[in-house]
Amino acid sequence: MSLRIYNTLSRALEEFSPLEPGHVRMYVCGMTVYDLCHLGHARSMVAFDIVQRWLRASGLGVTYVRNITDIDDKIIRRALENGEAIRSLTDRMIDALHQDADALGIERPTHEPRATDYVPQMLDIIGKLEGKGLAYRTESGDVNYAVRKFPGYGKLSGKSLDELHAGERVAVLDGKEDPLDFVLWKSAKPTEPDDAKWNGTYGLGRPGWHIECSAMGCALLGETFDIHAGGADLQFPHHENEIAQSEGAHGKPLAKVWMHNGFINVDNEKMSKSLGNFFTIRDVLKEYDAETVRFFVVRAHYRSPLNYSDVHLDDARNALKRLYTALSLVPAADVEVDWNDAYAARFRAAMDEDFGTPEAIAVLFDLAGEVNRGKSPEAAGLLRALGGFLGLLQDDPQRFLQAGAGASGLDAAAIAVQIEARAAAKAAKNWGEADRIRKELLEQGVVLKDSATGTTWEAAQ
C-alpha cells in the first residue's frame, strides 16, 4: 500500500508521490513569537513532527521548513508594553519555543527561518505582483493585493468572492480598492519603534504577515513544493492569501498537497484567552509529563478536533503506563523492523492512510498484549521500535513507571530492594512479612505483579 494524504485543496485522499523522486519538501507555518507557545501550537508541532518522521521512515529524504514570524502587530505591541527591543522579545520567545518543543520530543526542522531575514525576498515578490497588476500602492504608502484580479481566489477555503464580500461589515477606510484586499507592505507609523521598520522599494515600512511565508517557502523550497501545512485556523485567510501571492507572482502552484490539523477544544469549547480556558504548554507540563502530553495528541487523528481536559490527560497517562508496563516485563531486544511482520504491517497500513495514528496506537496495544502473554524480547523490541516512529516509548520503562507512581520518592532501585526482600521472606515462608512489604509498596503507589518468571511492578492507577 502506498502513502495517501488528505489534500485540503482537493478535499480528497490522494496517493502521494513527491515532485522530486525520493525527496519531500515540506513547509509548516510556525509560531508568531510574542508569547509562550500554547496547546494549539503543541498540536501542530506534534502532528507535523509525526508526518516528517513517517516520511523518513518510508525511505524518503525530507527538507522540512517551519518558519518563525518575528515581526507583526502583536510583537510590536508586546515589546512596547514590556519596554524592550523587538529582537530581545523574539529571542526570548524563540528560546522558550525550543525548550517546549524539545520537551515534547519534537525533532528540529531542517530550516527554521526568521521572517526578518527575508525582507528582500518579500520585496521582490511584491514587485512582481505590482508588475502584473495584482498589487497597488495607496496614498498612505501601503501596498495591497488586489484579490479580485487573481482568478481562483477562494479555491483552498471553498469560499467564493461573493460569499466573502457578503461577510464584510466595515467600510473601506484604509485605502483599499476592495474590502477583501490585504496588505503586502505596511508603511511605517510614527508611533512604531525604529526596529520595526525597513527601508525598501516602497519606503520605510514592514511586510504584511502573509507575504512572509510566501517569501520564506519559495526561497528555501522553490516556487512549487510538495506539502504546505499548518493549523485549520490558517486555511483562511493566511493560506488562501499565500496561494494568491505566490501563484500570482510565479504562475505556478505553490504546493502539491495542503494539510491542516484540527483545533484544540477545552472541555468541548474552543480554546480562547477570552473564555479563560487558554493553556500554555508550560502550564500543562507542570501537571503532566511531556510524553503523556505527546501521547494525548498522537492518539487522535491529526485532522480531528482534540478535546483537552484533565480527565483526558489522566486517561492518556494511564494508557501510556500500560504500554510501558509491558516493556518493563522483559528487556526489549534491539530489532530492525520487519514490515512483513503482522503487527508491523498493520502499523504501516495505518500510517500510510493519512497518518492514521489512532489505528497505529491500537496496534501498539495489541502488541503490548503479545508481550504480556509471551514475555518475548523480540516482541518488546518491536513495540519499542514502532513506538519510536511516533516519538513514544523510548524512555526506560521502570524510570517512566516510577516517575508516575507517586511512590514517596522511591526510585526503581529502592523498589527493587523491597521486591528482593519480599522474595526472601516468601522463600523463608514468612508470609506475614511478604504481605507487609506488598501492602507498604501499594500504599506508596506501587503495584506488584507475580508471575512464573518473577515479580514486576507498575504504578497504581
GUMARDREN-246692 format. One record per residue: z, x negated, y negated of N, C-alpha, C in turn; residue in one letter. Coordinates in steps of 0.05 Angstrom, whole numbers, plus 5000, padded with zeros to 4 digits. Example, Ala and Ser with C-alpha at 12.3 -4.5 7.8 and 13.67 -1.06 7.14 Angstrom:
# GUMARDREN-246692
515647365114515647545090515647365066a
514247435045514347275021515747424999s
END
This chain:
# GUMARDREN-246692
500049835024500050005000500049834975m
498449894956498349744931500149864910s
500749714889502549804868501250024852l
502750244847501850454829503850484807r
502850524782504550544759503850804744i
505850944734505251174717504551084690y
502051154681500951084655501451314636n
503051274616503551484596500951564582t
499151384579496651444565494951644581l
494751604607493151784623494752014635s
497451984633499252184645498852214675r
498451984688497951984717498851724730a
499351734756499851484771497151354776l
497051094770494550944773495050694790e
493150634806493350384821493050154801e
494849954804494949744784493549494794f
491849384778490649124783490548984756s
491548744753491548604727488748544717p
488448524691485948454679485048184688l
486947994690486347724700487447704728e
485847664748486847664776489247474779p
491347584790493747424797495647384774g
495047504750496847454727497047704710h
499547774703500048014687501147934660v
500048054639501048014612502448274603r
505048254597506648494591508148464565m
508048664548509548664523511448904523y
513948844516516049054515517249044487v
517349274473518549284447521549234450c
522549034435525348954436527049084415g
529148944408531249064390530848994361m
531749174344531949124315534849024311t
535148774304537748644306539448664280v
540348904275542248944253545049014263y
545249064290547849144301547849064331d
550149104344550349044372548549234389l
547749134412546049294430547649524442c
546349754445547649984457546550044485h
547550264497546750324524543750384527l
542550494506539650544507538150274509g
539050074495537849804498538249704526h
540649744537541149654564539249784584a
538750044580537050184599534150064598r
533150014574530449894571530349614582s
532349454575532349174585532449154615m
534149314628534349314657531749424669v
530749644659528349764670526049564672a
525549424650523149254649523748974660f
526348904663527148674679526348724708d
526948964718526149034745523149024749i
521649124729518749124730517648834733v
518648654715517548384717518448244742q
520848304752521848184777520048264800r
519348524801517748624824514948524822w
513848504798511148384795511048104806l
513147944800513247674810513647674840r
515347854850515847874879513347944894a
511448084880508948164892506847944890s
507647704882505847474882504247444856g
505047584835503547564810504947384790l
503447234775504547094752504947294730g
507047254714507647444692508247294666v
506847364646507547284619508847524605t
511447504601513047734592513947674563y
513147854545513847824517515748064510v
518048004499519848204489520648114460r
519748264441519948174413522748224402n
523248104379525648164363524748244335i
525548474326524948564298527248464281t
526648264264528748144248528348184218d
526748384211526548464183525748764183i
527348924171526749204166528849324147d
528649584140530449704121533349694130d
533849744156536649744166537849464165k
536249264170537248994169537948914141i
536148984122536648914094539149054084i
539449314091541749474083544349354094r
544349284120546749174132547548904120r
545548734115546048474104547248504076a
546248684060547348734034550248844035l
550649024054553349134058555348914066e
554448724082556148504092556348274072n
554548274052554548054033553747794045g
551847814064550847564078547847554077e
546847314083543947284084542747424108a
540247514106539047654128538947484153i
538247224149538047044173540747014186r
542847004171545546984182546147224200s
545547464190546047704205544347714230l
541747664228540047684251540647464272t
541347234263542047024283544547104299d
546547224285548947314299548347534319r
546647724311546047944328544247854352m
542447664347540847554370542647414390i
544547264380546447134398548047334415d
548847554402550347764416548547904436a
545947944428544048064447543747894472l
543547634469543247464492545747464509h
548047474497550547494513550547744530q
549847974517549848224532547748224554d
545348134548543248124567543947944591a
545047714585545847524606547947654624d
549847794612551947924628550748124648a
548648264639547448474656545348354675l
545148094676543247974694540347994686g
539848034660537148054650535847774648i
533647734662532347474660530947454633e
531047214621529847174595526847214596r
525647344576522647364576521347094572p
518747094578517246844574517246764545t
516846964527516846924498518647144486h
520147064466521847254451521247204421e
518947294411518147244384519847394363p
520347264341521647394318519447484299r
519647734289517547844272516947664248a
519047544237518747394212517047144216t
516647064241514946824246512046894248d
511347154246508547244250507447394226y
508547354202507547494179504547424173v
503747164175500847114171499047264189p
499747294215498147454233498147744226q
500347844215500348124206498448164183m
498547984164496748004141493847984149l
493247834170490547814179489548074191d
491248214206490548474217490148684195i
491948674175491748864153489148824138i
488448564134485848504121483548614136g
483548594163481348704179481249014176k
483549134176483649434174482549524146l
483349374126482349444099479349404098e
478349194110475449144110473949354125g
475149494144473849704159474349984147k
475749984125476250244112478550404124g
480150274141482350404154485050364140l
484950204118487450154103486750164073a
488650244057488150264028490750184013y
490250083989492550003972493350233954r
495950243948496950453930497650323903t
498050503883498750403857501450243857e
503150303875505750163876505549893889s
503249833901502949573914503149583944g
503849813955503949843985501149843996d
500849784022498349824036498850014059v
497350234060497750444081495450454100n
495950554123493950604144492950894140y
490350924141489051184137488651314165a
490651464174490751574201488251734208v
487351914190485152084197482451944200r
482351694192479851544195479751394222k
481851424238481851294265481351504286f
479051504299478551704320480551674343p
481451894353483251884376486151854370g
486951864344489751844338491252074351y
493452014365494952214380494452214410g
492752034419492052034448494351944466k
496151784456498451694472500551914473l
501152034450503252234449502252514457s
499652544458498552804465498653004442g
498952904417499153074394496553064378k
495553294370493153304353493953254324s
492053174308492553124280493453384266l
492353604273493153854261495953934268d
496753884293499553934301501453754286e
500753494284502453314269502653384240l
500453464228500353534200502053784195h
502053964214503554214211506554164210a
507353934223510153864224511153734199g
509453664181510253524156511553734137e
513953654127515353844110515953724082r
514753494076515253374050512653334035v
512853344009510453293993509752993993a
507352933987506452653985507252543958v
509452393958510552283933510451983932l
509351853953509551563955506751433955d
504751563944502151443941500451473966g
501351613986499751654010497551854004k
495251804017493051994015493452234034e
495052184054495652394074498552354084d
500052564088502852524098503052374123p
500952374140501052234166500651934163l
499651844140499151554136501751404137d
501651154147504050994149503650724136f
505850594129505650354113505150104131v
503449934122502849684134504249454120l
504249474093505549264077507049404054w
509649334052511349454031511649264008k
511049353984511349183961514349133956s
514948903946517748833941519049013920a
521549083924523149243905525049063891k
525649113865527448933850530248923863p
531149133877533849133889533948983915t
531648903926531748763952532248463948e
533648343967534248053965531747883968p
531847643958529547463959528747403988d
530647394006529947324034528747554049d
528147774036526748004048523948024037a
522847804025520247824011518547584020k
515947644023513947444029511647474009w
510547244001508347253982505747213998n
504047433999501647414015499347544000g
497347624015494847734005495347963986t
497448123992497948373977500348343958y
500948093951503148053932505748033946g
507848023931510547983942511448243956l
512248213981513048443997513748364025g
513648564043514348514071512748704089r
512548644114510948814132512349074139p
510849274146511949514158512649464187g
514249634199515249594226512949584247w
511149774246509149804267507249554269h
506549444246504649224246505848974259i
508448954259509848724271509048694300e
509348914315508848894344505848854350c
504148974334501248924338500648624335s
501748494315501248214310502348034332a
504848084340506147914360504847954387m
504248204395502948244420500248114422g
498548154402495848044403495947734401c
497847624385497947334383498747204409a
500547324424501647194448500247284474l
499047514474497847624499494947684497l
493747674473490947734470490548014459g
488148074451487548334438487748564457e
487448504483487948714505489648584526t
491748714534493448604556494148834575f
495648764596495948944619497949174614d
500349104605502449304603503749294576i
504049524563505749544539507849744545h
510349674540512649844548514749864527a
516550064532518850104514520150364520g
522150444504523550694507521750934500g
522451164511520951404506520851484477a
522951404462523051464434521051314418d
519851104429517850944415514951044419l
514651234438511951334444510551434418q
512051584402511051674376513351654356f
512851534333510251444323509651144329p
511650994338511250704338508850614355h
508850694380506650604398503950734390h
504050984381501551114372500450954349e
502150864331501250714307500250434315n
501550314335500650054345497750074355e
497250284370494450324380492550354357i
493250514338491450554315490850294300a
492950134296492549874282490949684298q
491849634323490649424339487749484347s
487349734356484649814364482849854340e
484049934317482449964293481449694283g
483149484286482449224276480549074295a
481049104322479548944341477449084357h
477549354356475549504371475749494401g
478249434410478749414439481249574446k
481549664471484049784479486349584477p
488649664466490849484463492049414490l
492549614507493849574533492549744554a
492449644578491349794600493250014609k
495849944611497850134620500150154600v
501050394594503350444576505550554593w
507950424591510250514606512550584587m
514050794593516350874577518750954594h
521050834588523450904603524751154590n
526351304606527551544597529951494579g
530951714567533251704549535851674564f
537851574549540651584558541951824546i
543251994562544852214553547752144559n
549552254543552452214547553652494552v
554652534576555652794584553653014577d
551052954584548853144582547953194553n
548853034534547853044507546652774499e
544452784484543152534476545152354461k
545152104469546951914455546251884426m
548151914408547551904380550151834364s
549851664344552151604327553151844314k
551352024306552252264291553952454309s
553552444335555052604353557652474362l
557952224354560452084362560552004391g
558152004405558151924433556451674437n
556651494419555051254418556651024430f
555550874449556950664462555250404462f
556450184453555149924455555449824484t
553849634491554149504517556949384520i
557849274498560549144499562749354503r
562449584491564349804496564649854526d
562349874539562349944568563449714585v
562649474578563549244594566549184591l
567849314572570749284571572049444594k
570649644604571749824624570549784652e
568049684653566649654678565349384680y
565249274704563949014708560949054704d
559648834697556748844689554948924712a
555548844736553848914758553949214764e
556249334760556549624763554849764743t
554849674718553149794697550249764704v
549449534714546649494722545949674745r
547649694765547249874788546950164779f
548650244760548450514749545750574738f
544550374724541950414712539750404733v
539950214752537850164772537550404791v
539750534798539550734819538150994809r
537651014783536051234772533251134767a
531251304770528451214765528151164735h
526650954728526550874700525451084682y
523851274692522651484674524451724671r
526551744688528151984687530451964666s
531452184655533752164638536152054654p
537851914641540251794654542751884640l
544452024654546852144643549251954646n
550251864624552551684624555151844622y
557051774639559751874637561551694654s
564151704650565951544666565751624695d
565351874700565151964728562751834742v
560451814727558151694739558451394743h
559851264724560350984726562250924749l
564351094752566151054775564751094801d
562951284802561451324827559651094833d
558450984812556650744816558350504826a
560650474815562350244824563150274853r
563950524861564650564889562350524908n
559950614899557550584916556850284919a
557050134897556449844899558549704916l
561049794916563049684933562349714963k
561149944969560349994997558349795007r
556449724989554449514996555749244999l
557549174981558948914982560848905006y
561949135014563749135037562149065062t
559749165065558049095087557548795088a
556948685064556448395063558948225068l
561348355065563848205070564448175099s
563048335116563748345144562748105159l
560547985150559347755164557947585144v
557947315147556547145129553547205129p
552347245106549447305105547747065110a
545947095129544046875135542146845111a
541146595108539146545087536446615099d
535346845092532846935105530646955085v
528246915095525746965080524847245087e
524447415068523847695074521247725090v
521447855112519147925128518348215121d
516148245106515448505096514448695118w
514248595142513548765165516048895177n
518348785170520848905179521049195169d
522149375185522149655178523549705151a
525949585148527449625123525949505099y
524849265102523449135081520949285073a
519549395094517049545089517649795073a
519849935080520650175065521450105036r
522849875033523649785006521149734989f
519249595001516749524986515149774979r
515049964998513550204992514750354969a
517450364968518850494946518250364919a
518350104919517949954893515049964885m
513249974904510349984898509550264887d
511250454890510650724880512150754853e
510950634832512050654805514950554804d
515550334817518150204816520350404823f
520150524847521950734855524650624865g
526250554845528850434852530750624867t
530750884862532551054877532051034907p
529551044915528851024943529450744954e
529050534937529650264945532650234950a
534250354932537250344936537950484962i
536650704968537250844993536750665017a
534650505016534150315037536450115040v
537550025017539749835018542149955032l
542750215028544950345041544450375071f
542050445078541350455107541650185120d
540849975106541149705117544049625119l
545649705099548549655100549749785124a
548850025131549850155155549249995180g
546849875180546049705203547849455204e
548549345181550349115181553049195191v
554049425183556649525192556749555222n
554549655234554549705262554149455279r
552349285270551649055287552748785279g
553948765255555048515245553048285247k
550548345241548448155243548147985217s
548447725219548047555195545147585184p
543247635201540447665191540147925175e
541448135186541248395171542748375144a
544948235144546448185119544748025100a
543347825111541647655094539447815082g
538248005098536148165087537148355065l
539548465070540748645050541148495023l
542148255025542548095001539948024988r
537947955004535347864993533948104979a
533948334991532648564979534148654954l
536848634955538348694931537648504908g
536948264914536248064894533748144878g
531948294890529548384875530348584853f
532748704856533748884836535848764818l
536348504822538448364807541248444816g
541548524842544048614853544948454877l
547448464884548648364909548448064912l
548447924889548347624890551047494886q
553147654882555847554878557047504906d
559247344906560847314931562147584937d
561747684962562747954968565847984964p
567347784974570247804972571047784943q
569747624927570547604899569947864885r
567547984890566948234877568948454885f
569548474911571348684920574248644910l
575048394909577748344899577948404869q
575748334854575848374825576048674819a
574948844836575149124831577449264844g
579149114858581249234874583749304858a
584149174836586549214821588949124836g
588648904851590648824870592848644858a
593948724837596248584824595748284821s
593248214815592647934810592147774835g
592447894859591947744884588947664885l
588347414892585647344896584947354926d
582447294933581547324961583147144979a
583846904970585346714986588146824992a
589446944972592147054976592047284996a
589947454994589647675013589247565041i
587647355043587147235069589747135082a
591547025066594146935076595647165087v
595647395073597047635082595947735108q
593247725110591947825135592647645158i
592847375153593647195175596547245183e
598247295164601047355170601247605187a
599647805180599748055196598648005224r
596547845227595447775253597547635270a
599147455257601247315272603447505281a
604047705263606147895270605148075294a
602648145294601548305316601548145342k
600847885340600847725364603647695376a
605647705358608447685367609547965374a
607748165373608548445378610648545359k
610648425334612548515314611048735297n
610848965309609249185297610449275270w
613049265268614249345242613349165219g
613248905224612448715203609448745197e
607848795218604948835214604449085197a
605949295203605549535187606449505159d
608649345155609649295128607549155111r
606248945123604248795108601848975101i
600949145120598749325115599449515092r
601949625093602749815072602949675045k
604049425045604249275020601549225007e
599649145024596949095013595649355003l
596149575017595049835009596149914981l
598749864977599949924951598749754929e
597649524936596449344916593449394913q
592449594928589649674924587749544945g
588849444967587249314988587449475014v
585049555025584949705050584049515072v
585649495093584949325116583349485136l
581349355149579749475170579749295194k
580849395216580949245241578549305258d
577449105271575149135289575448925311s
573548945330573548755352573148475343a
571848435320571248165311573348055291t
575348225285577448125266578148335245g
579548255225580448435203579048365177t
577948565164576748525138578148715118t
577548685093578748855073576748945052w
577549155038575949255015577749384995e
576649424971578249554950578749844957a
581149944952581750224955580150394936a
579250624945577650804928579151054921q
END
